Amino acid sequence: MAMAATAYSPLLIQSMAAQKPIPTATKTVTSKKGIRWLRVRWDRTTQQVKLLTRVEQLRLLSKAEKAGLLSAAEKSGLSLSTIERLGLLSKAEELGVLSAATDPGTPSTLLNLSLALLVLGPACVYLVPEDYPWEIGLQAVVALVSVVGGSAAFAASNLVSTLQKSN
């Protein structure tokens, strides 16, 4: 089956969903001068992240139900029919959200993003002068966005990392 050509999108994340190969020692080699070397080969057997299996193992759906997250989302107007009507699942698929969740590099990327955002807020408050009211407003907006965004990225990093753990 031929692959369809897709348009370039900077937000599309494609992943093989495989972890990095693990080096394994094959044998020790001794040189003519008596120096021992350890010959290493890369083990190409990789485990794939099984996202739905981890969701089931962690009982995330039961925990969301007990916490009342589903009813709170429905009260705020976000029901399954709303998600379907807005096409959020297909948009998430286009943006590569699920493949990003299985990519081993995603937790560290999200953690780096959260740290950058959490540093941005205080840096903006420190560096932007307070001569005019709009500068104070800019400080407040940047600080708020960096705190909320950094906290969300940190939580997402922990969630994705937990989902990717094998056991």
MARLUM-480887 format. One record per residue (C-alpha): residue number from 1; residue in one letter; x, y, z. Coordinates in Angstrom, 3 decimals. Layout:
N
PT     n   res         xx         yy         zz
PT   NUM     a          X          Y          Z
...
//
This chain:
167
PT     n   res         xx         yy         zz
PT     1     m      0.000      0.000      0.000
PT     2     a      1.503      3.345     -1.030
PT     3     m      1.681      6.097      1.545
PT     4     a     -0.296      9.206      0.767
PT     5     a      1.684     12.420      0.501
PT     6     t      0.971     14.702      3.418
PT     7     a      1.465     18.437      3.596
PT     8     y      4.211     19.781      5.829
PT     9     s      2.996     20.900      9.220
PT    10     p      5.330     22.149     11.957
PT    11     l      2.911     20.833     14.581
PT    12     l      2.727     17.284     13.193
PT    13     i      4.704     14.908     15.361
PT    14     q      5.445     11.519     13.894
PT    15     s      6.968      8.776     15.976
PT    16     m      7.778      5.125     15.681
PT    17     a      6.770      4.878     19.343
PT    18     a      9.830      2.814     20.147
PT    19     q     12.277      3.365     22.923
PT    20     k     15.970      3.909     22.252
PT    21     p     18.015      0.738     21.783
PT    22     i     19.896     -0.504     24.820
PT    23     p     23.617     -1.290     24.517
PT    24     t     24.568     -4.847     25.447
PT    25     a     28.053     -6.281     25.848
PT    26     t     28.880     -9.054     23.437
PT    27     k     32.480     -9.949     24.256
PT    28     t     35.753     -8.684     25.664
PT    29     v     38.609     -8.209     23.196
PT    30     t     42.274     -8.052     24.227
PT    31     s     44.691     -6.056     22.064
PT    32     k     48.332     -6.963     21.335
PT    33     k     49.486     -4.651     24.140
PT    34     g     47.260     -6.390     26.668
PT    35     i     44.582     -3.703     26.783
PT    36     r     41.119     -5.108     27.235
PT    37     w     38.250     -3.589     25.287
PT    38     l     34.614     -4.296     25.744
PT    39     r     32.864     -4.677     22.424
PT    40     v     29.351     -3.283     22.596
PT    41     r     26.496     -3.883     20.198
PT    42     w     23.170     -2.107     20.199
PT    43     d     20.205     -4.301     20.986
PT    44     r     17.646     -3.607     18.263
PT    45     t     14.756     -5.218     20.075
PT    46     t     12.700     -2.298     21.321
PT    47     q      9.514     -2.206     23.282
PT    48     q      6.624     -0.145     22.055
PT    49     v      4.681      2.044     24.408
PT    50     k      1.188      0.598     24.826
PT    51     l     -0.777      3.674     25.740
PT    52     l     -4.224      2.131     26.175
PT    53     t     -2.795     -0.760     28.185
PT    54     r     -1.162      1.705     30.573
PT    55     v     -4.401      3.696     30.878
PT    56     e     -6.129      0.452     31.839
PT    57     q     -3.376     -0.601     34.272
PT    58     l     -3.422      2.773     36.020
PT    59     r     -7.242      2.749     36.079
PT    60     l     -7.283      6.358     34.856
PT    61     l    -10.854      6.206     33.559
PT    62     s    -12.145      4.946     36.919
PT    63     k    -10.203      7.660     38.721
PT    64     a    -11.599     10.332     36.380
PT    65     e    -15.097      9.002     37.018
PT    66     k    -14.655      8.996     40.808
PT    67     a    -13.196     12.500     40.760
PT    68     g    -16.228     13.772     38.874
PT    69     l    -14.202     15.069     35.944
PT    70     l    -16.641     13.773     33.342
PT    71     s    -19.685     15.423     34.902
PT    72     a    -17.734     18.650     35.454
PT    73     a    -16.741     18.665     31.791
PT    74     e    -20.334     18.029     30.751
PT    75     k    -21.586     20.868     32.987
PT    76     s    -19.105     23.213     31.332
PT    77     g    -20.449     22.202     27.913
PT    78     l    -17.863     19.637     26.884
PT    79     s    -19.706     16.395     26.191
PT    80     l    -18.878     13.580     23.782
PT    81     s    -21.344     14.981     21.255
PT    82     t    -19.650     18.388     21.499
PT    83     i    -16.244     16.784     20.938
PT    84     e    -17.645     14.941     17.929
PT    85     r    -19.360     18.036     16.524
PT    86     l    -16.221     20.175     16.846
PT    87     g    -14.027     17.443     15.330
PT    88     l    -11.560     17.557     18.213
PT    89     l    -10.522     13.907     17.880
PT    90     s     -9.654     14.229     14.195
PT    91     k     -7.798     17.484     14.913
PT    92     a     -5.816     15.770     17.685
PT    93     e     -4.999     12.963     15.255
PT    94     e     -3.859     15.477     12.611
PT    95     l     -1.635     17.276     15.115
PT    96     g     -0.069     13.993     16.237
PT    97     v     -1.136     14.160     19.872
PT    98     l     -1.366     10.379     20.263
PT    99     s      1.975      9.721     18.591
PT   100     a      3.509     12.407     20.816
PT   101     a      2.126     10.603     23.852
PT   102     t      3.996      7.449     22.806
PT   103     d      7.230      9.198     21.797
PT   104     p      9.949      8.597     24.431
PT   105     g     11.261     12.150     24.022
PT   106     t      7.969     13.875     24.824
PT   107     p      8.233     13.925     28.658
PT   108     s     11.635     15.620     28.604
PT   109     t     10.481     18.092     25.944
PT   110     l      7.446     19.009     28.028
PT   111     l      9.584     19.322     31.147
PT   112     n     12.006     21.667     29.351
PT   113     l      9.059     23.722     28.089
PT   114     s      7.634     23.984     31.601
PT   115     l     10.958     25.114     33.047
PT   116     a     11.380     27.718     30.300
PT   117     l      7.883     29.064     30.899
PT   118     l      8.354     29.156     34.657
PT   119     v     11.568     31.166     34.211
PT   120     l      9.966     33.492     31.650
PT   121     g      7.448     34.986     34.102
PT   122     p      9.894     36.277     36.719
PT   123     a     12.348     37.326     33.993
PT   124     c      9.658     39.440     32.330
PT   125     v      8.664     41.046     35.633
PT   126     y     12.315     41.806     36.401
PT   127     l     13.332     43.056     32.937
PT   128     v     10.279     45.030     31.797
PT   129     p     10.256     48.518     33.336
PT   130     e      7.219     49.812     35.231
PT   131     d      7.060     53.295     33.733
PT   132     y      3.638     52.994     32.077
PT   133     p      0.451     51.140     33.026
PT   134     w      0.567     48.992     29.880
PT   135     e      3.998     47.674     30.929
PT   136     i      2.559     46.571     34.272
PT   137     g     -0.297     44.920     32.394
PT   138     l      2.217     43.165     30.129
PT   139     q      4.096     41.889     33.167
PT   140     a      0.888     40.540     34.697
PT   141     v     -0.252     38.825     31.482
PT   142     v      3.147     37.232     30.777
PT   143     a      3.486     36.100     34.407
PT   144     l     -0.006     34.575     34.376
PT   145     v      0.503     32.803     31.047
PT   146     s      3.911     31.477     32.094
PT   147     v      2.653     30.156     35.445
PT   148     v     -0.436     28.492     33.959
PT   149     g      1.417     27.187     30.889
PT   150     g      4.439     26.023     32.859
PT   151     s      2.266     24.211     35.398
PT   152     a      0.224     22.554     32.638
PT   153     a      3.367     21.477     30.766
PT   154     f      4.854     20.074     33.988
PT   155     a      1.668     18.108     34.723
PT   156     a      1.529     16.846     31.125
PT   157     s      5.173     15.769     31.357
PT   158     n      4.437     13.743     34.492
PT   159     l      1.306     12.200     32.961
PT   160     v      3.018     11.172     29.723
PT   161     s      6.017      9.842     31.641
PT   162     t      3.729      7.749     33.850
PT   163     l      1.843      6.421     30.840
PT   164     q      5.082      5.417     29.140
PT   165     k      6.485      3.434     32.060
PT   166     s      6.328     -0.270     31.400
PT   167     n      5.207     -1.334     34.876
//
